[in-house]
Amino acid sequence: MTINVLSQTFQSHQLMQLANEATRFLELTPKHPLPINSQFNGSGVYALYYNGKNPNYLALGGKPIYVGKAVPTGSRTGTYITREEPKLKNRLNEHVRSIQHTTNLNIADFKCQFIIIPLEMSAIISVVESMLINKYKPIWNTKIDGFGNHDPGKGRYEQARSEWDKIHPGRPWV
């Protein structure tokens, strides 16, 4: 039996319109210096910007150096919690610590933009993140892998160092 691929292909312009709308919204938000001292709850999408003198990044031209996401607890298994948590704030703080641990980056050279996506809309977080990565092709997402890595945890510290950690040494768990 031959499968009719066209009859099996889902198309929706609404999803892309929603992701484009979220992307435009992010682009209009203010850029905040890191670390962010305000407390807030929520999950969402963010972009990090570098404005320092590291020669690897002089050609960024105002584009993000990294785009990431923070998803609600339970999103991997589809068992979302019903209260907002500071997922986005915590994820940005993880990045602040990674940058502060390096020997050749200064946190004062970084800013971020972010959008909080309400819990009931959190299914679009990954779509918006992907759209921003495709649009801007941030160097830490596309060419220098490893910045967004989490501490691997006990028993997994012997893994190979990422490209990012080779260029920016200092994270204690690497």
C-alpha positions, 0 to 999 in steps of 0.5 A, spaced: 500 500 500 502 506 498 501 512 502 499 519 500 503 523 503 499 529 502 493 527 505 497 525 511 501 532 512 498 537 517 498 545 515 496 551 519 498 558 518 495 560 525 501 556 528 506 560 524 502 567 525 502 566 532 509 564 533 511 570 528 507 574 533 511 572 539 517 573 535 515 580 534 513 581 541 520 579 543 523 584 539 520 590 542 521 588 549 527 592 552 534 589 553 535 588 560 542 587 563 544 581 566 543 578 572 536 580 572 535 582 580 527 582 579 523 576 581 518 574 577 514 567 575 513 564 568 516 560 563 518 563 556 523 564 551 529 569 551 535 572 547 542 573 550 546 579 547 553 580 547 557 587 546 564 586 549 571 585 545 572 578 544 574 577 537 570 571 536 563 575 536 565 582 533 561 581 527 554 579 531 551 586 529 546 586 534 544 579 533 543 575 539 549 570 541 544 565 544 536 564 544 533 559 549 527 557 552 525 555 559 519 550 560 514 549 565 515 543 570 512 537 567 512 539 560 517 533 557 511 528 560 505 532 558 503 533 566 504 540 567 503 543 574 498 548 575 502 554 578 507 558 575 514 557 577 520 562 576 523 557 570 525 563 566 528 567 571 532 561 574 534 559 567 537 566 566 541 565 572 544 559 570 547 562 564 549 568 568 553 563 572 556 560 566 558 566 564 561 568 570 565 562 571 569 563 564 576 566 564 574 570 558 567 573 558 564 579 563 557 578 565 557 586 564 557 585 556 551 581 556 544 583 556 537 579 555 530 580 552 525 575 554 517 574 553 513 570 559 508 565 555 502 563 560 502 556 562 496 555 558 500 557 552 506 554 554 506 549 548 508 554 543 515 555 547 519 550 543 516 553 536 518 560 538 525 558 540 526 554 534 523 560 529 528 565 533 534 560 532 532 560 524 531 567 524 538 569 527 542 563 527 545 565 534 553 563 534 552 559 541 546 555 538 549 554 531 556 554 531 559 553 538 555 548 541 555 547 549 553 553 552 546 551 554 548 545 557 546 543 564 551 540 569 550 533 567 550 531 575 554 525 579 557 520 575 557 523 568 562 528 569 567 525 565 564 527 558 567 530 553 568 538 553 563 542 549 566 546 544 563 552 548 567 550 554 573 549 550 573 556 548 570 559 554 573 555 560 572 555 567 565 552 569 566 548 575 562 542 572 566 541 566 
